Amino acid sequence: MTAKMNHYIACRAEAAVCHEKAETNINRRDYWLAEAQKWEKRAEDSDDISVSYQIKDVRLGPRPD
């Protein structure tokens, strides 16, 4: 896996975590959705355009501590 692909996947994973937090923390829902948008934008801005078209959505379980 290339570094660009790893970067893309990491950004999508962070966005997924933010979406999870938005669902569980209603008081800060807007904040977490905005953070998710930032991570999604970073993923889209990846230099490797082919990766962004191949991987549409990355849904991961809870982060291990």
C-alpha positions in Angstrom: 0.0 0.0 0.0 1.4 3.4 -0.9 1.9 6.3 1.5 -0.8 8.3 -0.3 -3.3 5.5 0.1 -2.4 5.1 3.8 -2.9 8.8 4.2 -6.3 8.6 2.5 -7.4 5.7 4.6 -6.2 7.3 7.8 -8.2 10.5 7.0 -11.3 8.5 6.3 -10.9 6.6 9.5 -10.6 9.8 11.5 -13.8 11.1 9.8 -15.6 7.9 10.8 -14.5 8.4 14.4 -15.8 11.9 14.3 -19.2 10.7 12.9 -19.4 8.1 15.7 -18.8 10.9 18.3 -21.4 13.1 16.6 -23.9 10.3 17.1 -23.1 9.7 20.8 -22.5 13.3 21.9 -25.6 15.3 21.0 -24.3 18.4 22.8 -21.3 18.6 20.5 -22.8 17.1 17.4 -22.2 20.1 15.2 -18.5 20.2 16.3 -17.9 16.6 15.5 -19.7 16.8 12.2 -17.5 19.8 11.3 -14.4 17.8 12.3 -15.5 14.9 10.2 -15.9 17.3 7.2 -12.4 18.5 7.7 -11.0 14.9 7.6 -13.1 14.1 4.6 -11.8 17.2 2.8 -8.2 16.1 3.7 -8.9 12.7 2.2 -10.4 14.2 -1.0 -7.4 16.5 -1.3 -5.1 13.5 -1.6 -2.8 13.7 -4.5 -3.7 10.2 -5.6 -7.1 10.8 -7.3 -7.5 7.1 -8.2 -7.6 6.2 -4.5 -10.5 8.5 -3.8 -12.6 6.9 -6.5 -11.7 3.4 -5.5 -12.5 3.8 -1.8 -15.8 5.5 -1.2 -16.5 4.9 2.4 -14.4 3.5 5.2 -16.3 2.4 8.3 -14.3 1.2 11.2 -15.2 0.0 14.6 -14.2 1.8 17.8 -10.6 2.7 18.2 -8.5 0.5 20.3 -7.0 2.4 23.2 
